[in-house]
Amino acid sequence: MERWDVVVIGGGLSGLTAAVYLAKQGLRTLVLEQSSRWGGRGATDEREGSLFNIGPHALSNQGQGRKILQELGLDPDAGEVVLGGRLVTQSGVHGLPVSALELLKTTAFSFREKIELARVMGKVSKAVPEASMQLTLAEWVEQNARHENVRKFLYALFRLGSYSNAPTRVSAGVCLRQFQVGGGGVRYLHGGWQAMVDSLADKARSAGAVLRTEQKVIAISGTHPEMKVVLADGREIATQHIVAAINPQVAHQLTGAVPNSHLAKVCKRLIPVLGAALDVSLRRLPDPNTDFALHLDRPYYYSNHSSVARLTRDDRHVVLHLFKYLSPDDTPDAARDRAELEGFLDLLQPGWKNEVITSRFLPRIAVTYGLQTVERVGSHEPENVVPDIPGLFLAGDWTVCDAMLADAAFVSGKETAQRILSVAIL
Ligand SMILES: Cc1cc2nc3c(=O)[nH]c(=O)nc-3n(C[C@H](O)[C@H](O)[C@H](O)COP(=O)(O)OP(=O)(O)OC[C@H]3O[C@@H](n4cnc5c(N)ncnc54)[C@H](O)[C@@H]3O)c2cc1C
């Protein structure tokens, strides 16, 4: 049986990040990925000359993910997103108020609403997030805004930053922190997120890690230092430590789905953040002046990612991402959600259907497996250890609360590696 110091299960951003830090310190590290390519939800698909990330993906300029990448000597080639666009309301399409001047000009709000919005936006930018960790977003918004339209706009902005549509559960402090991180700007990556993923995989290899695709893990057993990973083809691999950089339900299954175990409790507690994504490539944009839009009353997002990133073989083609932020209380209805997103696109880009090269609809994709609720944020237990299985560690965007989305995946990979390094006998 082959033997390793660490086996990392999952070759998404968190698993690859963990592998780089572990291998750099000399631990014999093996990464096993079930699919034929790296990146998980951060991967990119090529469709008829256009690159589709899995739904809309933007990297924060000032997020912890980019800092970790830079620490590893990586800075993905990207186009800077220029703020601005449209705000759709029941009364029509208006300017999106992203600056004081745009707020003055927009027809979406009354004069009184504009005054309140200007005041609240100042608060959002300057608030100390830690002071509002134990408030829900709905409580914070109700305390700080009186006009219904101002409240709706705040919800739209916080959906954009956090991808979540659960204001009565998500922590306000987490949303404020995410908004402030986003204030430093975001970037769409040239070549899609796959370019970043592949450079991270190369970094792991050059640090000495061994990376294997098409290796589905079906079971984990043992405890440190005698642990075992079983693959779908029946092979077994021995290791001292395991990093499960996969989703919590799969980690629970791999460990035998033991009722009342730590992972069983984690699975019960976590609320996934879900969305419906419509990815579209067009021969040309019917309205070239509309690159970005949000809806005030409905949880919709639209953005032309090829406005700043190189995503198409033919420069005239465009890649659009539309997204519906699903609420945990929504009844799933793929046909309804697709029709809603197509209707939103009809409004923004009339005639787009005549220009379609290809499209893809993902009806129910998990943006992250763990909504950062008030209860989760308030618990100070480390989320990357499994107390009842010494030697098993967790990584993934759902295992940390001090960052969100891909930033959380990078942070979790690094923190989990550091935790293993602090106990490993080199
Ligand atoms: C629609 C959408 C939009 C998003 N937009 C943004 C954004 O704008 N900005 C941002 O920062 N983040 C965004 N994210 C979040 C970001 O993509 C994720 O946080 C990040 O990619 C998660 O990485 P991960 O390593 O935690 O998990 P994953 O990417 O899920 O990686 C887990 C890996 O484990 C593998 N695996 C699972 N089971 C097994 C097994 N049994 N054996 C072997 N391998 C296994 C999977 O194949 C996968 O490759 C978005 C996500 C989605 C879905």
The ligand as an ORCA input file, in Angstrom:
! r2SCAN-3c Opt
* xyz 0 1
  C     -22.449     30.171     -9.140
  C     -21.268     30.497     -8.270
  C     -20.764     31.776     -8.248
  C     -19.685     32.096     -7.427
  N     -19.164     33.348     -7.471
  C     -18.113     33.672     -6.709
  C     -17.540     34.969     -6.771
  O     -17.967     35.821     -7.545
  N     -16.494     35.243     -5.963
  C     -15.980     34.331     -5.109
  O     -15.032     34.650     -4.383
  N     -16.480     33.090     -5.031
  C     -17.541     32.745     -5.814
  N     -18.068     31.482     -5.765
  C     -17.563     30.551     -4.753
  C     -16.324     29.790     -5.179
  O     -16.477     29.238     -6.466
  C     -16.140     28.678     -4.162
  O     -16.101     29.254     -2.865
  C     -14.863     27.866     -4.332
  O     -14.656     27.510     -5.667
  C     -14.994     26.634     -3.443
  O     -13.819     25.871     -3.437
  P     -13.724     24.596     -2.500
  O     -12.382     24.041     -2.657
  O     -14.169     24.976     -1.125
  O     -14.843     23.575     -3.012
  P     -15.109     22.897     -4.433
  O     -14.800     23.838     -5.524
  O     -16.494     22.361     -4.371
  O     -14.070     21.701     -4.493
  C     -14.330     20.406     -3.996
  C     -13.663     19.395     -4.925
  O     -13.739     18.120     -4.328
  C     -14.003     17.165     -5.343
  N     -14.597     15.984     -4.684
  C     -15.812     15.903     -4.071
  N     -16.019     14.665     -3.611
  C     -14.911     13.945     -3.899
  C     -14.523     12.587     -3.656
  N     -15.321     11.730     -3.031
  N     -13.296     12.186     -4.092
  C     -12.456     13.042     -4.745
  N     -12.791     14.326     -5.012
  C     -13.996     14.787     -4.582
  C     -14.955     17.906     -6.276
  O     -14.988     17.305     -7.564
  C     -14.339     19.294     -6.287
  O     -13.383     19.459     -7.305
  C     -19.122     31.120     -6.588
  C     -19.621     29.806     -6.636
  C     -20.672     29.498     -7.470
  C     -21.182     28.089     -7.517
*
